[in-house]
């Protein structure tokens, strides 16, 4: 840290400014010669680098000015960009651009973040969130998001990837913000502007694979990968090599320190094939916790295994490693309830989706060791000992929309009233909520999977994408699969951009106002009670003959939050085991639709509807908890 408002991070790979000179480092154990390429892309000059031990090559030189281009020539032949470049002169195949990290002067240097319990996530794609598709254009929407009740924006991956458009999960230069979005300076301006408004910024990072175009590491450091260990994206990353491991841990620290990012989402950690005794995620998270004791820095994960070791809490209820796990189980229950779909992984949530949602809300995961028919094995481990804040819940996100053939949103798939009930459950339950861009006003437009690959790779991506859906009944016919949008077509990307013009139309304005009310209620009533929430806090009861349930949570200060939900079209008579007095106890937090609370007090809950009440009496949901 150079001063109170200028930040830099000393990376083990790449560049380090040394006064007017720069130290350049590259790990390439098998290379016979590495030279620093300096100057013009077409006719660079070359400076010999020294092999300094452990597979490292290094040179300190003043030949590259800040803003100038550089790269590495391998064995007198190919010139490649710096894998730890902070910026590029052009795309992923060009020379890297030297950056002085401390040139940016921060206006929010006193920012220390916000507690985890206050997080309300808004996931967005930088290129599709605005017509301009830049970091600076996001800044123009920050006041809107703050007024809405959002406390944390979560950026889909921004590390430099091939082409101009893509989801970002095929990044190849993991330290370099995508130049099309505005590069390093643009991202710093966005984070700074967000902090000035009291908003956190989270970044999605990918440590399980690199993209297929522009990753040159294997050409000069084959030791970076385990060719004998296969993943869906190719050879596994060799995390038993110390420089490889440090490359990724440094990357996490780099975003958190040099860019003052408030938190990271670690993508698909179940796909990290780590052969060491200490999982990468465990070491990375412990390092982050140790390095930032004076800031609220948070980590979240995506993991298909339903494991819990990484989200365990300490004696005071604080996260030991990971703050929250993205809970796909909650989404899958909600999706099946709204759509009645039962193909693919939704088959595991078909007939019992309402009961499973109640269990999920009360105790964490749905699958806590039970047999999954879709996966043909037992999945998960017990999670009921964790507080609800160990889970990030959502009814939509980039994957669950974009991985559908046509990128359909839940707004187009389910009834308005059911979706709004699910929205209320999401935003007022004690789990940490996440919404996907446009969800707040019920955007009906698709968010498709899109890329910018060409030639043979483009053909493989397009045909592979369409082939994925061949197992679904609607796409068993080849002609039907041809209707699936081509990921590489620019129209697929344009159609996925958020349509801001519709949010002021009556139908969408009504949904937007509902979201505002729900988030205001969450911040006023629910959030103050989350810091003292207890483990084992949730209990649930579900109807055996209706799509209805009750969940109760013991929050801080002895307060008990009750959720009564009927997601059926028919009214639900409250079971005899719940005394009539329980239906009127405490204060009304929220009722949807209006009048639902009065009917609940009469012993009947109309459908679909939800009621939240807060009291200090007893946990009325039972005994199936």
C-alpha positions in Angstrom: 0.0 0.0 0.0 1.7 3.2 -1.2 -0.4 5.7 0.8 -3.8 6.1 2.3 -5.5 6.6 -1.1 -3.2 4.9 -3.6 -3.1 1.1 -3.6 -1.0 -1.6 -5.2 -0.3 -5.3 -4.6 3.0 -7.0 -5.0 2.4 -10.0 -7.2 4.7 -13.0 -7.4 4.2 -13.1 -11.2 4.3 -10.2 -13.7 5.5 -6.7 -13.0 6.7 -4.7 -10.0 7.6 -1.1 -10.2 11.1 -0.3 -8.8 11.4 3.5 -9.0 11.8 4.4 -12.7 12.5 0.7 -13.5 10.3 -2.4 -13.5 11.0 -5.9 -12.4 9.5 -8.5 -14.8 9.0 -12.1 -13.7 7.7 -15.3 -15.5 7.6 -18.9 -14.3 8.7 -21.2 -17.2 10.7 -24.2 -15.8 11.1 -26.0 -19.1 12.1 -23.0 -21.2 15.6 -22.7 -22.5 15.6 -19.0 -23.0 13.2 -16.1 -22.1 13.6 -12.6 -23.3 11.6 -9.4 -22.4 10.0 -8.0 -25.6 9.9 -4.2 -25.6 8.3 -1.6 -27.8 6.3 -2.0 -31.0 4.1 -5.0 -31.6 5.6 -5.7 -35.1 9.3 -5.1 -34.4 10.1 -5.2 -30.6 13.5 -5.1 -29.1 14.5 -7.9 -26.7 16.2 -7.9 -23.3 17.7 -11.1 -21.9 16.1 -12.4 -18.8 18.0 -14.4 -16.1 16.9 -17.8 -14.8 17.0 -17.3 -11.0 16.0 -20.7 -9.6 12.8 -22.5 -9.0 11.7 -22.2 -12.7 11.6 -18.4 -12.5 13.0 -15.9 -15.1 13.5 -12.3 -14.1 14.9 -9.0 -15.2 14.8 -5.4 -13.9 14.8 -2.8 -16.7 13.9 0.8 -17.4 13.3 0.0 -21.1 9.5 0.0 -20.7 7.7 3.2 -19.8 4.4 3.3 -18.1 1.8 2.8 -20.8 4.3 1.1 -23.0 4.0 -2.4 -24.4 5.9 -5.5 -23.4 5.8 -9.3 -23.6 8.0 -12.4 -23.3 9.8 -14.2 -26.2 10.0 -18.0 -25.6 13.1 -19.8 -26.8 13.8 -17.1 -29.4 10.4 -17.8 -31.1 6.9 -16.9 -30.0 6.2 -13.6 -28.2 3.4 -14.0 -25.6 1.6 -11.5 -23.3 2.3 -11.5 -19.6 -0.1 -13.9 -17.9 -0.3 -11.5 -14.9 -0.7 -8.4 -17.1 -2.7 -5.6 -15.5 -3.6 -4.2 -18.9 -3.2 -5.0 -22.6 -2.3 -2.9 -25.7 -5.1 -4.7 -27.5 -6.7 -8.1 -27.2 -5.5 -11.3 -25.5 -3.0 -12.0 -28.3 -1.3 -8.5 -28.2 1.5 -7.2 -26.1 0.7 -6.3 -22.5 0.7 -2.7 -21.3 2.7 -1.6 -18.3 0.6 0.0 -15.5 1.6 2.1 -12.5 -1.0 0.9 -10.0 -0.6 3.9 -7.7 -1.4 6.4 -10.4 -5.1 6.2 -9.4 -6.0 8.4 -6.5 -9.0 7.0 -4.5 -11.7 9.2 -3.2 -13.1 6.6 -0.8 -10.0 5.6 1.0 -11.8 5.5 4.4 -14.2 2.8 3.2 -14.1 -0.3 5.3 -17.0 -2.2 3.8 -20.2 -3.4 5.3 -21.1 -6.4 7.5 -22.1 -9.6 5.7 -25.6 -9.6 7.2 -26.3 -6.4 5.3 -25.6 -7.9 1.9 -28.3 -7.7 -0.8 -26.7 -8.8 -4.0 -27.4 -7.5 -7.5 -25.6 -9.7 -10.1 -24.9 -8.0 -13.4 -23.0 -8.5 -16.6 -21.0 -5.4 -17.4 -21.4 -5.7 -21.2 -25.2 -6.3 -21.1 -26.3 -4.2 -18.1 -26.3 -0.9 -20.1 -26.3 0.0 -23.8 -22.7 1.2 -23.5 -21.5 -2.0 -21.8 -18.8 -0.3 -19.7 -17.8 0.2 -16.1 -18.4 3.9 -16.5 -22.0 3.3 -17.7 -22.6 1.2 -14.5 -21.7 4.2 -12.4 -24.7 6.1 -13.9 -27.0 3.4 -12.4 -25.5 3.3 -8.9 -27.9 5.8 -7.4 -30.8 3.8 -8.8 -29.5 0.6 -7.2 -28.9 2.3 -3.9 -32.4 3.8 -3.8 -33.8 0.4 -4.7 -32.2 -1.1 -1.6 -29.2 -3.0 -3.1 -26.1 -3.0 -0.9 -23.7 -5.1 -3.1 -23.3 -5.2 -6.9 -21.7 -8.5 -8.1 -19.9 -8.4 -11.4 -19.8 -11.4 -13.6 -16.1 -12.1 -14.4 -14.2 -9.2 -16.0 -10.8 -10.8 -16.5 -9.7 -10.3 -20.1 -11.1 -12.9 -22.5 -10.9 -13.5 -26.3 -13.2 -11.3 -28.4 -15.3 -8.3 -27.4 -18.3 -10.1 -25.9 -18.8 -13.1 -23.6 -19.9 -14.2 -20.2 -16.3 -13.9 -18.9 -15.9 -17.5 -17.6 -13.4 -18.1 -20.4 -10.9 -15.5 -19.1 -7.2 -16.0 -19.9 -5.5 -13.0 -18.4 -6.8 -13.1 -14.9 -5.2 -9.9 -13.6 -6.4 -7.7 -16.5 -9.9 -6.1 -16.5 -11.4 -6.5 -20.0 -10.3 -3.6 -22.1 -13.7 -3.3 -23.9 -15.4 -2.6 -20.5 -12.9 0.2 -19.7 -9.9 -1.6 -18.4 -8.1 -1.0 -15.1 -8.9 2.6 -14.7 -12.6 2.1 -15.5 -13.0 -0.7 -12.9 -11.3 1.4 -10.2 -13.6 4.3 -11.0 -16.6 2.0 -10.6 -15.5 0.6 -7.3 -14.6 4.1 -6.0 -18.0 5.5 -7.1 -19.8 2.5 -5.5 -18.0 3.0 -2.2 -18.8 6.7 -2.1 -22.5 5.6 -2.2 -22.1 3.0 0.5 -22.3 0.1 -2.0 -20.1 -3.0 -1.9 -18.6 -4.5 -5.1 -18.1 -8.2 -5.5 -16.3 -9.9 -8.4 -16.8 -13.4 -9.8 -13.4 -15.1 -10.3 -12.7 -18.4 -12.0 -9.9 -20.6 -10.6 -11.0 -24.0 -12.1 -10.0 -23.4 -15.7 -8.8 -20.9 -18.4 -10.6 -20.1 -21.6 -9.8 -21.8 -24.9 -8.5 -18.8 -26.8 -5.5 -16.7 -25.8 -4.1 -18.9 -22.9 -0.4 -19.3 -23.8 0.8 -20.6 -20.5 0.8 -24.3 -21.5 3.1 -23.4 -24.4 6.0 -22.3 -22.2 5.0 -23.8 -18.8 3.4 -27.2 -19.4 4.0 -27.8 -15.7 1.1 -25.3 -15.0 -1.4 -28.1 -15.9 -1.9 -31.8 -15.2 -2.6 -33.3 -18.6 -3.5 -36.6 -17.0 -6.3 -35.1 -14.9 -9.3 -34.1 -17.0 -12.0 -31.5 -16.4 -14.9 -30.4 -18.6 -12.6 -27.6 -19.9 -9.4 -29.6 -20.5 -6.4 -30.4 -18.3 -6.6 -29.6 -14.6 -4.6 -26.7 -13.1 -1.5 -28.1 -11.2 -2.2 -26.7 -7.7 0.5 -28.9 -6.3 3.1 -26.5 -7.9 3.8 -23.6 -5.5 4.1 -20.9 -8.2 0.8 -22.1 -9.7 -1.0 -22.0 -6.4 0.5 -18.6 -5.6 -0.6 -17.2 -9.0 -4.3 -17.8 -8.0 -4.0 -16.8 -4.3 -2.2 -13.6 -5.4 -5.0 -13.0 -7.9 -7.6 -13.0 -5.1 -5.5 -10.7 -3.0 -4.8 -8.4 -6.0 -8.5 -7.7 -6.6 -9.2 -7.2 -2.9 -6.3 -4.8 -2.3 -5.3 -3.0 -5.5 -8.9 -2.6 -6.6 -10.4 -2.4 -3.1 -13.0 -5.0 -4.1 -15.2 -6.0 -1.1 -15.6 -9.7 -1.9 -15.2 -12.5 -4.4 -17.4 -15.3 -5.6 -15.3 -18.4 -6.3 -16.8 -20.1 -9.3 -17.5 -23.8 -9.4 -15.0 -24.8 -6.7 -16.2 -28.4 -7.0 -14.4 -28.4 -10.4 -11.0 -27.4 -8.9 -9.0 -30.6 -9.1 -6.5 -30.0 -6.3 -4.3 -33.0 -5.5 -2.7 -31.4 -2.3 -3.7 -32.1 1.3 -4.9 -28.5 1.8 -7.6 -27.5 -0.7 -6.8 -24.3 -2.6 -10.0 -22.7 -1.4 -9.1 -23.3 2.3 -5.6 -21.7 1.9 -6.9 -18.9 -0.2 -9.8 -18.0 2.2 -7.5 -18.3 5.3 -5.0 -16.0 3.6 -7.7 -13.4 2.8 -9.1 -13.5 6.4 -5.6 -12.9 7.8 -4.7 -10.1 5.4 -7.7 -7.9 5.9 -8.5 -7.8 9.6 -9.6 -4.1 9.5 -12.0 -4.4 6.5 -15.3 -6.2 5.9 -14.1 -8.6 3.2 -16.3 -11.5 2.1 -16.0 -14.6 0.1 -18.8 -16.7 -1.5 -18.6 -20.0 -3.4 -20.5 -22.1 -5.9 -20.3 -25.8 -5.2 -22.4 -28.6 -6.5 -21.5 -31.0 -3.7 -23.6 -29.5 -0.8 -20.6 -29.6 1.5 -20.2 -27.4 4.6 -16.6 -27.4 5.8 -15.9 -24.1 4.1 -18.9 -22.2 5.5 -18.6 -23.3 9.1 -18.9 -20.6 11.8 -16.7 -19.7 14.7 -17.7 -19.4 18.4 -19.1 -15.9 17.9 -21.0 -17.0 14.7 -18.4 -15.4 12.4 -17.4 -17.1 9.1 -14.1 -19.0 9.6 -13.4 -19.1 5.8 -16.3 -18.6 3.4 -19.1 -16.1 4.2 -21.8 -17.8 2.1 -22.5 -20.6 -0.3 -24.7 -20.1 -3.4 -27.6 -22.4 -2.7 -28.8 -24.0 -6.0 -31.2 -26.2 -4.0 -33.3 -23.1 -3.2 -33.4 -22.0 -6.8 -34.4 -25.4 -8.1 -37.3 -25.7 -5.6 -38.5 -22.2 -6.6 -38.2 -22.9 -10.3 -40.2 -26.1 -10.1 -42.9 -24.5 -8.0 -43.2 -21.7 -10.5 -42.9 -23.7 -13.8 -43.7 -27.4 -12.9 -40.7 -28.4 -15.1 -39.2 -31.8 -14.2 -36.5 -32.5 -16.7 -32.7 -32.5 -16.1 -31.7 -31.6 -12.6 -35.2 -30.4 -11.9 -36.3 -34.0 -11.7 -34.9 -34.1 -8.2 -37.3 -31.4 -7.1 -40.6 -32.5 -8.8 -43.3 -33.8 -6.6 -41.8 -32.6 -3.3 -40.6 -29.1 -4.3 -42.7 -27.3 -1.7 -41.7 -29.5 1.2 -38.1 -29.3 -0.1 -38.2 -25.5 -0.1 -39.4 -25.5 3.5 -36.5 -27.7 4.5 -34.1 -25.6 2.5 -35.2 -22.4 4.2 -35.1 -23.9 7.6 -31.9 -26.0 7.5 -29.8 -25.0 4.5 -29.6 -27.6 1.7 -32.3 -29.9 0.4 -29.9 -32.7 -0.3 -28.0 -33.4 3.0 -26.8 -36.9 2.2 -30.0 -38.2 0.4 -30.0 -40.0 -2.9 -30.2 -37.9 -6.0 -31.9 -39.7 -8.9 -30.5 -37.2 -11.4 -26.9 -37.6 -10.2 -27.4 -41.3 -9.3 -25.6 -41.0 -6.0 -26.0 -39.6 -2.5 -25.4 -35.9 -2.3 -24.5 -33.5 0.5 -24.1 -33.5 4.2 -26.1 -32.1 7.1 -26.3 -28.3 7.1 -29.0 -27.6 9.7 -26.3 -26.6 12.3 -25.4 -23.6 10.2 -27.2 -20.2 10.5 -29.3 -19.1 7.5 -26.7 -16.4 6.7 -24.3 -19.1 5.6 -26.3 -19.4 2.3 -26.9 -17.0 -0.6 -30.4 -17.7 -2.1 -31.8 -16.6 -5.5 -34.7 -17.4 -7.8 -32.7 -16.2 -10.8 -29.0 -15.8 -11.7 -26.9 -15.8 -14.8 -26.5 -19.6 -15.0 -30.1 -20.5 -14.3 -31.4 -18.1 -17.0 -28.6 -18.2 -19.5 -28.1 -22.0 -19.5 -31.7 -22.4 -20.8 -31.9 -22.9 -24.6 -33.5 -19.5 -25.1 -32.4 -17.7 -22.0 -35.9 -17.5 -20.6 -36.5 -15.6 -17.4 -38.8 -16.8 -14.6 -41.1 -13.9 -15.3 -42.0 -15.5 -18.6 -42.3 -19.0 -17.2 -44.4 -18.7 -14.1 -47.6 -16.9 -13.1 -47.1 -13.3 -11.8 -48.6 -14.0 -8.4 -46.5 -17.1 -7.8 -43.3 -15.4 -8.9 -44.1 -12.4 -6.6 -44.6 -14.8 -3.7 -41.2 -16.3 -4.3 -39.7 -12.9 -4.5 -41.1 -12.0 -1.1 -39.8 -15.3 0.3 -36.3 -14.6 -1.2 -36.1 -11.0 0.1 -37.5 -11.4 3.6 -36.1 -14.7 4.7 -32.9 -14.5 6.8 -30.6 -16.0 4.1 -28.6 -13.5 2.0 -30.6 -12.7 -1.1 -29.3 -12.2 -4.7 -31.2 -10.8 -7.7 -30.1 -10.9 -11.3 -30.2 -7.6 -13.3 -33.7 -6.6 -14.3 -35.3 -9.0 -11.9 -36.4 -6.1 -9.8 -38.9 -4.9 -12.4 -39.7 -8.2 -13.9 -37.7 -7.9 -17.1 -39.1 -10.4 -19.6 -36.3 -10.3 -22.1 -33.9 -13.2 -22.4 -30.3 -13.5 -21.1 -28.7 -15.9 -23.4 -25.3 -17.6 -23.5 -23.0 -15.5 -25.8 -19.4 -15.6 -27.0 -17.2 -14.1 -29.7 -15.3 -17.0 -31.1 -14.6 -17.5 -34.8 -13.6 -20.2 -37.2 -13.4 -23.8 -36.0 -13.7 -22.8 -32.3 -16.8 -20.8 -33.0 -18.3 -23.8 -34.8 -17.5 -26.1 -32.0 -19.0 -23.8 -29.4 -22.2 -23.3 -31.4 -22.7 -27.0 -32.2 -21.7 -28.1 -28.7 -24.2 -25.7 -27.2 -27.0 -27.0 -29.3 -26.0 -30.6 -28.7 -26.3 -30.1 -24.9 -30.0 -29.7 -25.2 -30.5 -32.9 -27.3 -31.4 -34.8 -24.1 -34.5 -32.6 -23.6 -37.7 -33.7 -25.2 -38.3 -30.3 -26.9 -34.9 -30.5 -28.7 -34.5 -34.2 -29.7 -35.2 -33.2 -33.3 -32.2 -31.7 -35.0 -34.3 -29.0 -36.7 -35.6 -27.9 -33.3 -32.0 -27.5 -32.0 -31.2 -25.2 -34.9 -33.6 -22.7 -33.4 -31.3 -22.3 -30.4 -29.6 -19.0 -30.7 -26.0 -19.1 -32.0 -23.8 -17.9 -29.1 -21.4 -16.2 -31.5 -24.1 -14.2 -33.3 -24.0 -10.5 -32.3 -27.8 -10.5 -32.2 -27.7 -13.1 -29.4 -25.7 -10.6 -27.3 -27.8 -7.6 -28.3 -31.0 -9.5 -27.4 -29.5 -10.2 -24.0 -29.0 -6.5 -23.1 -31.2 -5.2 -20.3 -34.1 -3.1 -21.7 -34.3 -0.1 -19.4 -37.1 1.5 -21.4 -39.7 -0.8 -19.9 -39.2 -0.3 -16.2 -41.5 2.7 -16.1 -44.4 1.0 -17.8 -47.3 0.3 -15.4 -46.8 -3.5 -15.1 -43.0 -3.2 -14.5 -43.3 -0.1 -12.4 -45.6 -2.1 -10.0 -43.1 -4.9 -9.7 -40.3 -2.3 -9.1 -42.3 -0.7 -6.3 -42.9 -4.1 -4.7 -39.2 -4.8 -4.7 -38.4 -1.5 -3.1 -40.9 -2.1 -0.3 -39.6 -5.6 0.3 -36.0 -4.4 0.5 -36.9 -1.5 2.7 -38.6 -3.9 5.0 -35.6 -6.2 5.0 -33.2 -3.4 6.0 -35.6 -2.0 8.7 -36.9 -5.2 10.3 -34.8 -8.3 9.3 -31.2 -7.1 9.0 -30.8 -5.8 12.6 -31.7 -9.2 13.8 -29.3 -11.2 11.7 -26.0 -10.6 13.5 -27.2 -12.5 16.5 -28.9 -15.3 14.6 -28.4 -18.8 16.1 -27.3 -22.0 14.5 -30.0 -24.6 14.4 -32.4 -21.6 14.2 -34.9 -22.9 11.7 -37.9 -25.3 12.0 -40.5 -26.2 9.3 -43.8 -27.9 8.6 -45.1 -28.6 5.2 -48.6 -29.7 4.1 -48.9 -33.3 2.8 -51.8 -32.5 0.5 -51.2 -28.8 -0.5 -48.4 -26.6 -1.8 -48.0 -24.9 1.5 -45.7 -24.7 4.5 -44.6 -22.8 7.7 -41.1 -21.9 8.6 -39.9 -20.3 11.8 -36.4 -18.9 12.6 -35.0 -17.8 15.9 -33.2 -14.5 15.1 -31.2 -12.2 17.3 -32.6 -10.6 20.5 -34.9 -13.5 20.9 -37.1 -12.5 18.0 -38.8 -15.2 16.0 -39.7 -14.8 12.3 -42.5 -16.8 11.0 -43.2 -17.4 7.3 -46.6 -18.8 6.2 -46.6 -19.6 2.5 -49.3 -21.1 0.3 -48.0 -21.6 -3.3 -51.1 -23.4 -4.5 -54.0 -21.9 -6.3 -56.5 -23.1 -3.7 -56.8 -21.8 -0.1 -55.0 -23.7 2.6 -56.6 -24.4 5.9 -53.9 -24.0 8.6 -53.3 -27.4 10.3 -54.7 -28.0 13.8 -51.2 -28.3 15.2 -50.8 -24.6 14.8 -52.9 -22.8 17.4 -55.0 -19.9 16.3 -53.2 -17.7 18.7 -50.0 -18.4 16.7 -51.5 -16.9 13.6 -51.9 -13.5 15.3 -48.8 -13.3 17.4 -46.3 -10.5 17.0 -46.2 -7.9 14.4 -47.0 -8.2 10.7 -43.9 -7.8 8.6 -45.3 -8.4 5.1 -48.4 -9.9 3.5 -48.9 -10.6 -0.2 -51.4 -10.1 -1.6 -53.1 -7.5 0.6 -55.6 -9.1 2.9 -53.8 -12.4 3.2 -52.9 -11.7 6.8 -56.6 -11.1 7.8 -57.5 -14.4 6.2 -54.6 -16.2 7.9 -55.9 -15.0 11.3 -59.2 -16.7 10.4 -57.3 -20.0 9.9 -57.1 -20.0 6.1 -54.3 -18.7 3.8 -55.4 -17.9 0.3 -53.4 -19.1 -2.7 -50.8 -18.1 -3.8 -49.9 -15.9 -0.9 -47.2 -15.3 1.8 -47.3 -13.8 5.2 -44.3 -12.9 7.5 -44.8 -12.2 11.2 -42.3 -11.3 13.9 -42.8 -12.1 17.6 -41.0 -13.2 20.8 -43.1 -16.3 21.6 -42.2 -19.7 20.2 -41.1 -21.6 17.2 -44.5 -22.7 15.8 -43.1 -24.8 13.0 -42.2 -28.3 14.0 -41.8 -31.5 14.3 -40.4 -32.3 10.8 -37.5 -29.8 11.4 
